[in-house]
Amino acid sequence: MIEVKNLTKKFDSYAALDDLSLSVEKGSIYGLVGPNGAGKTTLMKTIMGIYKADAGEILIDGENVYENVSLKDNTIYISDELYFFNNFSIKQMSELYKGVYSNWSDERFNKLKEVFDIDIKRNVDRLSKGMKKQVAFWLALSARPNLLILDEPLDGLDPVMRRKVLNLMMQDVADNNLTVMISSHNLRELEDICDHVGIMNKGKLMLQRKLDDMKSETHKIQIAFKGGVFPEEFANKFKILHKSQLGQVYSIILNGDKNKIESELNKYNPIIMDMIPLTLEEIFIYELGGEGYEIKEIIL
């Protein structure tokens, strides 16, 4: 669906995107995560054709994105900072969307009134931040796009409405093969809905993988050995992201095959050894631990 190849975007001398490549499969929900300033918003705006890339290319269904009207007809972007025309009501915004997006459905717009329960005669600019987000999703889902790009889209929504919006979106993914790229700092929420995740930092893609694979390949182990000494030769066989010690118990975060790790550690006859599942948030923190996103001296 989306192919980003060697993408670079600079603002003056600052490289917001630095030779970045990633891919998003059709019908998937792709979570884009990274610290502030990682380049997530710049990437999304470049995919949308709002920014023009300085180098590299972006393809959606094999077509170049920039100034491609037919692609934009089937793509909707909900940004963190929403914009609506001054003094437009929800009804007037729906008429605008109907004139822009060829797949617009009046039937769906009317059905979604029951979900969002906001008077369509109300001026959008005078709504609260959370209600504006509801209107943005209401309009986007009524336009029935093939691709939905979301930048911190759930900020401002209450927990009940967040769940309603996510359920509607996942229903479209399942029923209509909708493709979604979503960035959020709420990694617990992304963990519930995403099947692929990309971790960005300083304009680069540090890691891209299926979420299930990422979680199955990154492990947290609490272990203790006779004499209290960690076998340093073990560290040379696996990628250790983090190691700390509390008393005689070591906590290590590492990448690798679970069975191979357990087999290797058992050679040293540990007194105790527990493998603990990691959340997406923990994986994110530890993967960036050596990339200017320090997490030193954490007690686990």
N, C-alpha and C positions, 0 to 999 in steps of 0.2 A: 504493500500500500504506500508507505513512505520510505524513500531511500534518500538519506543525507550523505553526501560524499565529499570529504575533505573541505568542509565548509569553514570559511574564515570571514569574520565581520569585524571591522575596526571602527572605532570612534576616535578620530585624530590618531594618536599613536597607541591607543589602548585596544588590545585584541579581546573583544567580548566573546568571540568564538574563534578558536585556534585549531584549524585543521581537524574539525570534528566530523566524525562519521557515525551514523546510527541507522537502524532500520526498525520499522514498526509494521507488524503483520496485520493484514486485513482482518477485521472482526475481533481484534484484541483490545485490551485496555492497558495502555503503556503508561507507567508511572515514572515521571521525571523528577528526580530529587537532587538536592545539592544545597550548599550553604548560600546565604545572601551574596549576590554578586557573581554567582557561578556561571551565569549566562543563559539561564532557563528561559526568561522572558524574551531575550534577544533571539534565541533559537526559535521560539514559537512565532514571534513576529516575522522572522525571516521565512519560516515555512509558509506563513500566511501571505507573503509577498508585500507586507507593510514595509519591511526593510529589503534592500537589494544587497545580496551577498557580494563581497569583494573578490572571493575566490570560491571554487567548488560549485556543486550543484545540488538542487533539491528536486526529486521526482516524486510525483504522486500518481500511482497507476501508470508509471512509465513516462509521464508528461512533465515538462518543466513548469514550475509553479509561477514564476514571476510574470505578472500581467496576463495570466491565463484565466479568462472570464468563465469558461465552462467548468474549470476546477473549483473556482470560488463559488459557483452556483450550488455546489454540493458540500461546501466546507463552511463551518461556523466557528468563530473564535469568541470565547467569553473571557475577557481580561479581568485582572484584579481591580482595575479602575474602570468602572462602567461609564458609558456615554449614551445619553438619549437626547433626542432633539428637544429644545426648549418648548415647553407648553404642550408637548404631545401627550395625549392620553394613551392608555394601553391599547385601546381599540385602534387609534391612529397608527401606533407603532406596528400593530398586526397588519394593517393595510399596506404599510411601507414594506414590511417583510414579504407580504404576498406578491407585491410588484417586483421584488428582487429575486426571490427564490422560487424556481419553477416547480419544486416538489411540495410547496406549501399546502397544508391541509386545514381547511376551515373546520372540518369535522373533528380533527384532533385538537385544534385550538379550543373549541367549545367543550370537548370532553375534559380537557385539562383545567377548565374553570373550576371544576369540583375539587381538584387537588390544591390549587393555589388560592382559591376563594378570595380574590381581590376584584373589586368593582372595575370593570374594563373602562369606565368613564373617568377614572382617577388619573390625574396628571402624574406621570412617572417620576418627574424631577422632584416631586414633593413627597415621595415615598421614603421610608427608612432604607438604610443600606441593605438590610436583610430582604426587604420586600422588593427592592430593585433587582437583587440577585434572583429572586423567584421569577420576576418578570423576564429576566434574561434567559433563564432555562425554559420558561413557558414558550417564549418566542422561538428559541432554538429548536426545541423538540417538535414544535408544530411545523417547522420548515423541513423536517425529515432529511437531515443531511446524511452524507456518507461518512464524513469525517468531522469530529467534534474536538476542538482544541481548547483546553481549559486551563487557565492560569490562576491558581488559588481560588477556585470557583465557589467553594462552600463557606468561605469566610463571611461571617455575619448571619448565617442561617442558624436557627435553633436546632437542637438535636433531632426533633421529630421531623422537621422539614428537610434536614440533611439526609435522613434515611429515606424519605419519600423521593427526593431528587435522585439519589443514588439508585434506588430501585427502578425508577423510570428509565434511567440511563442504561442500567444493566439489562432491562427488558428489551430495549432497542438493540443492544449488542447481540442478544440471543435471537431475537425475532427478525431483525432487519440487517444483521451483519454490520452494524455500525462500528466504526473504528474510533477509538478515543485516545487522545494523548492528554494527560492530566499532570499538572505540577501542584504540589502541596507540601507544606511543612508538617501537616498532620500525617505522619507516616503510619500510625496505627490504622487510620482510615484507608490509606492506600493499600495496606496489607490485606484488607478485607475484599478489595475489588480488583486489584491489578493482577494480570498474569505475566507481565513482563515489566522489568524495572531497569532504568538507566540512571547511573549516579554521575553527576557532573561536578566539576570543580575547576575554577579558573579558565573557563572557556573550553575545557576538554572533557571528553567522555572517559571517566575512569573505569567504568564497569557497565556491562549490559548483559542481562541474562534473564531467563525465565525465573520468576520469583521462587517457585518450588525448588529449582536447581540451586539457586543462590542460598536458600535456607538449608538445603541438604548438604551443601559443600562448605559451609562456614559453621564452626562449632565452638562452644564454650565448654571448657573442661576444668573441673576442680579436682586436684590430684595431690597426693602426699607420698613421699618416698621414705624408706628407712634411712636414717641419718639426716633427713631434711634437705638433701642436696638434689637439685634438678639436673638431670642428665643432659649436658650441653650438646652431646652428639645428636640427640633427638632433634634439637633446633635446626640442625643442618639438613634435615630430611624433609621438613615441612615449612610452609610459609606461616610464621607466627606473627600475627597482627598486634598482639598485646600480651604482656606477661606481668603479673603482679604477685606479691607474696604477703600472706597474713599468717604469722606464726610459721608452722610447717606446711601449710596448705598453699599451693600455687594455683592461681587462676590464669588460664591461658585461652586466648582466642586465636584460632588458626583455620587455614583453608586446607582441604584435602578430603580424600575418601574416608568415610567414617570407619569402615572395617579395617582399613590399612592403619589408621591412626590408633585404633584400639589394640590391634595386633602388635604394633611397634611398642606402645606404652607398656603392654603386659610383659614385655621382655625384661622390664626393669622392676618387676614385682612390686607395684605400688601398694601402699597400705590402703588407700581409698582412691577411687576414681569414679567421678560422676560426669556424664555428658548432658549438658543442659541446652534445650532449644533456644535459639536466638530470635528476637523480633527483628523486623525490617529496620527499626530505628537503631538497634544495637549494631546491626550489620553496617548501616550507613556510617555510624560514628567510627567504628573500628576500621572500616575500609579507608576512611579519610584520615586516619590517625597520623599518618606520615606525610600528609599533603597539606600542611599548614592549618590543620584542623585539630589541634593538639588535645589529647585527653589524658595527659600524664597524671599519675598518682591517683587514679580512681580506685576506690575500695569497692570490690565486687561482693 
